Amino acid sequence: MFAIIGQNRTPRLLLPLLAIAACVAAPAVASAAPGSGGVNLTVGGGTLADSGVTVAAIAPAKKHGARIALPIQTIAVGQSANVVLRGGIRFKAGKRSLKLRAFRLTLTASRVSISAKAGKRRVTIFATGLSKGKAKLDRSKTTAKVAGVKLALTRRGARLLRNKLGVDDIAAGSLGKLGVDARPKGGSDGGSGDGPGGGGPQAGPLGKEPPILERPAGAVNVSSASLTWRPRESWIQYIHTGNGTSVFGGAANGPLEIKDGDPTARVYSFDFPFANGWYEAATGKAAIYFQGGVGFRYSDHGINFSSFKPEIEINGGASRAIFTFNGTEDTEYDNERGVLVNLHPSPIQAPPNGTVTYTDVSATIPAETGASVFAGFYPANTEFGTLTVSFTAP
């Protein structure tokens, strides 16, 4: 038994025990590190759309359809993940608007909540419960991921919107979807250094639809053509750790191949049937259109989209491949045309038989990082496989 003398005195033997107890009781606090990746919020539908509320992104956040992508500033992962986001969201109804900035996301195994500042006041705007295993927190790698979960507007968030926008029928409840792919700056998914930098939330917005290449007066019709697309090998290997690839609409799988770093034989190339096209021999310009498509799916990372109807433009330094995209989950596209890759063909002289072939043309992610689906997975100007196109014209 310890004797306690005076109200503010603590026995000497008890002091070390209290210090130890304090260390055990205090949870380890993870320090915040510069982060990369992003958080996708689908917030433009549901009760907001019914109330006539429009939603816009505040830079550097970007808007794609109803989906807003907020880049990550810092991340800390312990028993929970705490993520600070950049950019903001502006809600508008008539002449009244509300700007939310300084977003913060807190993710645990069972719940995710998102707060933001409206002026100087911080309010929890969105929240949702998570089923077991949906949140993927890795303290050793400082990563946090959630793919394709439903997002709800909180009561406080709904009240704030009602008061600021003067719209009475905004209610708490289901609003859209949420995707999270947060990691330290310079980190990569899986740590290989060669795979895509994260899951579905990083799929890039397509941006403005590219114009159709104008046909010159001296161009002739292409009578036949073939196209083989070989995406980046690391992308194929990555997507096959999920649900894999599929072909449709007349497109065909190439042969099974075994590549370094992956002992499993996989399909690394895809062939597309010819639709139509034109070619101008004097300048070497050509636009060749194909049919069919390839689907890519990795549900655990929110990836589920297809790329189809390839358009190959041979136009010197402005050569490129354009696809149409459709998708769901965190890769939500609605039959939208977009530049897949820039092409770098070597100049060739048309042979006398009228058949022009470009073999293994280098393909790279566009420098405009908002202009390609894969710009969210790989840095701009990264090589993204090759394309081989052959066509015959009189």
C-alpha positions in Angstrom: 0.0 0.0 0.0 1.2 3.5 -0.9 0.8 6.4 1.5 -0.4 9.6 -0.1 0.6 12.8 1.7 -1.3 15.9 0.7 -3.8 16.2 -2.1 -1.3 17.1 -4.9 1.4 14.6 -4.0 1.9 11.3 -5.9 4.0 8.4 -4.5 7.4 8.1 -6.2 6.9 4.4 -7.1 3.5 5.3 -8.7 5.0 7.8 -11.1 6.8 5.3 -13.4 3.6 3.2 -13.5 1.5 6.2 -14.5 4.0 7.1 -17.2 3.9 3.6 -18.6 0.1 3.6 -18.5 0.0 6.9 -20.3 2.2 5.5 -23.1 0.1 2.4 -23.5 -3.2 4.3 -23.4 -2.1 7.0 -25.9 -2.7 5.9 -29.5 0.0 6.2 -32.0 -0.6 9.3 -34.1 0.5 8.9 -37.8 2.2 12.0 -39.2 0.9 13.5 -42.3 2.9 13.2 -45.5 2.6 14.8 -48.9 0.1 12.8 -50.8 -1.0 11.9 -54.4 -3.9 10.3 -56.0 -7.4 11.6 -55.6 -10.9 11.4 -54.3 -13.9 11.2 -56.6 -17.3 12.5 -55.5 -20.4 12.1 -57.6 -22.5 14.9 -56.3 -24.4 16.3 -59.2 -27.5 14.1 -59.2 -30.2 12.9 -56.9 -31.8 15.4 -54.6 -29.6 18.2 -55.9 -30.6 17.8 -59.5 -34.2 17.5 -58.5 -33.8 20.9 -56.7 -32.3 22.7 -59.6 -28.8 22.9 -58.0 -25.8 22.8 -60.2 -22.3 21.7 -59.1 -18.9 22.9 -60.3 -15.3 22.2 -59.4 -13.0 24.8 -57.9 -9.5 24.3 -59.3 -7.4 22.3 -59.0 -10.3 20.0 -58.6 -11.8 18.9 -61.9 -15.4 18.0 -63.0 -16.3 15.2 -65.4 -20.1 14.9 -65.8 -21.5 14.5 -62.3 -18.1 13.4 -60.9 -15.7 15.8 -59.2 -12.1 14.7 -58.7 -10.2 16.4 -55.8 -6.5 15.9 -55.7 -4.8 14.9 -52.5 -2.5 17.3 -50.5 -1.5 15.2 -47.5 -2.2 11.7 -46.1 -1.8 10.1 -42.7 -2.7 6.4 -42.1 -2.9 4.8 -38.7 -6.0 3.0 -37.4 -7.8 5.5 -39.6 -6.8 7.5 -42.7 -6.9 11.3 -42.6 -6.6 12.9 -46.0 -6.4 16.6 -46.8 -7.7 17.5 -50.3 -7.0 20.3 -52.7 -9.6 22.4 -54.6 -13.2 22.7 -53.8 -16.9 22.5 -54.9 -19.3 25.3 -55.8 -23.1 24.7 -55.5 -25.4 27.1 -57.3 -29.1 27.7 -57.4 -30.3 30.7 -59.3 -28.2 33.7 -58.2 -27.2 32.1 -54.9 -24.1 30.0 -54.4 -22.1 28.1 -51.8 -18.4 27.5 -52.1 -16.8 24.6 -50.1 -13.1 24.4 -49.7 -10.4 22.8 -47.5 -11.9 19.3 -47.8 -10.8 16.7 -45.3 -11.6 13.0 -45.5 -11.6 10.5 -42.6 -11.7 6.8 -43.4 -12.0 3.9 -41.0 -12.8 0.3 -41.6 -16.5 0.9 -41.1 -17.1 4.6 -42.1 -16.0 7.5 -44.2 -16.8 11.1 -43.6 -15.9 14.3 -45.5 -15.9 17.8 -44.0 -15.3 21.1 -45.7 -15.1 24.8 -44.8 -17.9 27.2 -45.8 -16.2 30.4 -45.0 -14.6 29.9 -41.6 -17.0 27.2 -40.5 -16.2 23.5 -40.9 -19.1 21.2 -41.5 -19.3 17.4 -42.2 -20.9 17.4 -45.6 -20.9 13.8 -46.6 -20.7 10.5 -44.8 -21.5 6.8 -45.3 -21.1 3.5 -43.6 -18.9 0.8 -45.1 -19.3 -2.9 -45.3 -16.6 -5.1 -44.0 -13.5 -5.2 -46.2 -14.6 -2.3 -48.4 -12.0 0.1 -47.0 -8.4 -0.8 -47.7 -6.0 0.9 -45.3 -2.3 0.1 -45.3 -0.3 1.9 -42.7 3.0 0.5 -43.8 2.6 1.9 -47.3 0.5 4.9 -46.2 -2.3 4.1 -48.6 -6.1 4.3 -48.3 -8.6 3.0 -50.9 -12.3 2.7 -51.3 -14.0 1.9 -54.6 -17.5 2.7 -55.7 -19.4 3.2 -52.4 -22.6 5.1 -52.1 -22.3 8.7 -50.8 -24.8 10.4 -48.5 -25.4 14.0 -47.7 -25.5 14.6 -43.9 -28.2 16.5 -42.1 -25.8 19.3 -41.3 -24.7 19.3 -45.0 -28.3 19.4 -46.2 -29.2 22.2 -43.8 -26.2 24.3 -44.9 -27.2 23.9 -48.6 -30.8 24.8 -47.9 -29.8 27.9 -45.9 -27.2 29.2 -48.3 -29.0 28.4 -51.6 -32.5 29.1 -50.5 -33.7 25.7 -51.7 -36.1 24.1 -49.2 -36.4 20.6 -50.6 -32.7 19.5 -50.2 -32.8 16.5 -47.9 -30.1 14.4 -46.2 -29.6 10.9 -47.6 -28.2 9.1 -50.7 -26.5 11.5 -53.1 -24.1 9.7 -55.4 -20.9 7.7 -55.2 -17.4 8.0 -53.6 -14.0 6.6 -54.7 -10.8 7.1 -52.8 -7.2 6.3 -54.0 -4.8 8.0 -51.6 -1.1 7.3 -51.4 2.1 9.1 -50.6 3.6 11.4 -53.2 5.8 9.4 -55.6 4.2 6.1 -54.4 2.7 3.5 -56.7 0.1 0.8 -56.5 1.8 -2.3 -55.4 5.2 -0.7 -55.2 6.4 -2.1 -58.4 7.2 1.3 -60.0 5.9 0.1 -63.3 2.2 -0.4 -62.7 -0.6 2.2 -62.7 -0.5 4.6 -59.9 -3.8 3.6 -58.2 -7.3 2.4 -58.8 -10.4 3.6 -60.5 -10.6 7.1 -58.9 -7.6 8.1 -60.9 -9.1 7.5 -64.3 -8.7 10.7 -66.2 -11.5 12.9 -67.4 -11.7 13.0 -71.2 -11.9 16.8 -71.5 -13.2 18.4 -74.7 -14.2 16.0 -77.5 -11.5 16.0 -80.2 -12.6 17.2 -83.7 -12.7 14.8 -86.7 -9.6 15.1 -88.8 -10.6 17.0 -91.9 -10.4 15.1 -95.2 -8.2 16.8 -97.8 -9.6 17.2 -101.3 -7.0 14.9 -102.8 -7.7 12.0 -100.4 -8.9 8.6 -101.7 -11.0 6.0 -99.9 -9.2 3.2 -98.1 -10.4 -0.2 -99.3 -9.2 -2.4 -96.5 -7.3 -2.0 -93.2 -6.2 -3.8 -90.0 -5.3 -2.6 -86.6 -3.5 -4.3 -83.7 -3.4 -2.5 -80.3 -0.8 -3.6 -77.7 -1.5 -1.7 -74.5 1.3 -1.3 -72.0 2.3 -4.7 -70.6 2.2 -3.5 -66.9 -1.4 -2.3 -67.5 -2.5 -5.7 -68.8 -0.8 -7.5 -65.9 -2.4 -5.1 -63.4 -5.9 -5.4 -64.8 -5.6 -9.2 -64.7 -5.0 -9.1 -61.0 -8.6 -8.0 -61.0 -11.3 -9.2 -63.4 -9.3 -8.9 -66.6 -10.1 -7.9 -70.2 -12.8 -8.8 -72.7 -13.5 -8.1 -76.4 -16.8 -7.4 -78.2 -18.3 -6.0 -81.4 -16.0 -8.0 -83.7 -12.7 -7.2 -81.9 -10.5 -10.3 -81.3 -8.0 -11.3 -78.7 -4.4 -11.7 -79.9 -2.3 -14.8 -79.0 -1.5 -15.8 -75.4 2.0 -14.7 -74.5 4.3 -15.0 -71.4 6.1 -11.8 -70.5 8.9 -11.0 -68.0 7.6 -10.7 -64.4 4.4 -12.7 -65.1 4.6 -16.5 -65.6 0.9 -16.7 -66.7 0.1 -16.7 -70.4 -2.1 -13.7 -71.1 -3.6 -11.8 -74.1 -1.4 -8.7 -74.6 -2.9 -7.5 -78.0 -6.2 -6.9 -79.6 -7.3 -6.8 -83.3 -10.1 -4.6 -84.7 -12.1 -5.0 -87.9 -12.0 -2.2 -90.5 -15.0 0.2 -91.0 -13.9 2.9 -93.4 -11.2 5.6 -94.0 -9.3 7.8 -96.3 -5.7 8.4 -97.3 -3.8 11.3 -99.1 -0.6 10.0 -100.7 0.9 13.5 -101.3 1.0 14.3 -97.6 0.8 10.9 -96.0 -2.3 12.0 -94.0 -4.8 9.3 -93.2 -7.8 8.7 -91.0 -8.8 5.0 -90.6 -11.9 4.0 -88.6 -12.4 0.6 -87.0 -15.1 -1.3 -85.1 -15.3 -3.4 -81.9 -13.8 -2.8 -78.5 -12.0 -4.0 -75.4 -13.3 -3.9 -71.9 -11.1 -3.5 -68.8 -12.4 -4.4 -65.3 -11.0 -4.4 -61.8 -14.0 -4.1 -59.5 -12.0 -3.9 -56.3 -10.4 -0.7 -57.6 -13.6 0.7 -59.1 -12.4 0.1 -62.7 -15.0 -1.0 -65.2 -14.9 0.6 -68.7 -14.7 -0.2 -72.4 -12.8 1.4 -75.2 -14.2 0.9 -78.7 -14.5 2.3 -82.3 -10.8 3.1 -82.7 -10.0 6.1 -84.9 -6.4 6.2 -86.1 -5.2 9.6 -87.4 -1.9 9.7 -89.2 -1.0 13.4 -89.3 2.7 13.9 -88.7 3.4 15.2 -85.2 -0.3 15.4 -84.5 -1.0 11.7 -85.0 -3.1 10.0 -82.4 -5.6 7.3 -81.5 -9.1 8.2 -80.5 -11.5 5.8 -78.9 -15.0 6.0 -77.6 -15.4 5.2 -73.9 -18.3 3.8 -71.8 -18.0 2.8 -68.2 -19.4 2.6 -64.7 -18.2 2.5 -61.1 -15.3 5.0 -60.6 -14.6 5.0 -64.4 -17.9 6.5 -65.4 -18.1 7.5 -69.1 -21.1 7.8 -71.3 -20.2 6.9 -74.8 -17.6 9.7 -75.0 -14.9 10.2 -77.6 -11.5 11.0 -76.3 -7.8 10.8 -77.2 -6.4 7.5 -75.9 -2.7 8.0 -76.9 -0.6 10.2 -79.1 1.1 8.3 -81.9 4.7 8.8 -83.2 4.9 7.1 -86.6 8.1 7.3 -88.7 7.7 8.8 -92.1 7.4 6.2 -94.8 7.0 6.2 -98.6 3.9 4.5 -99.9 4.9 1.2 -101.7 3.7 0.7 -105.3 1.0 -1.9 -104.3 -1.0 0.8 -102.5 -0.6 -0.9 -99.0 0.8 1.3 -96.3 1.9 -0.3 -93.0 3.0 1.3 -89.8 4.5 -1.3 -87.5 4.7 -1.0 -83.7 4.1 2.7 -83.7 5.0 4.2 -80.3 2.1 5.4 -78.3 2.3 7.8 -75.3 -0.1 9.3 -72.7 -1.1 12.9 -73.9 0.7 15.8 -72.2 -2.7 17.3 -71.5 -3.3 15.1 -68.4 -7.0 15.6 -68.5 -7.4 14.4 -72.0 -7.0 10.6 -71.7 -8.5 7.8 -69.6 -5.1 6.4 -68.8 -3.6 9.8 -67.9 -5.0 9.1 -64.4 -3.0 5.9 -64.1 0.3 6.9 -65.7 2.2 10.2 -65.9 2.0 12.3 -69.1 4.2 11.3 -72.0 4.6 7.8 -70.5 4.8 5.1 -73.2 1.6 3.1 -73.3 2.3 0.3 -75.7 2.2 0.3 -79.5 -0.2 0.1 -82.4 0.3 -1.5 -85.8 -1.9 -0.3 -88.6 -2.0 -1.4 -92.2 -4.3 -0.1 -95.0 -4.7 -0.3 -98.7 -5.8 2.5 -101.0 -5.7 2.9 -104.8 
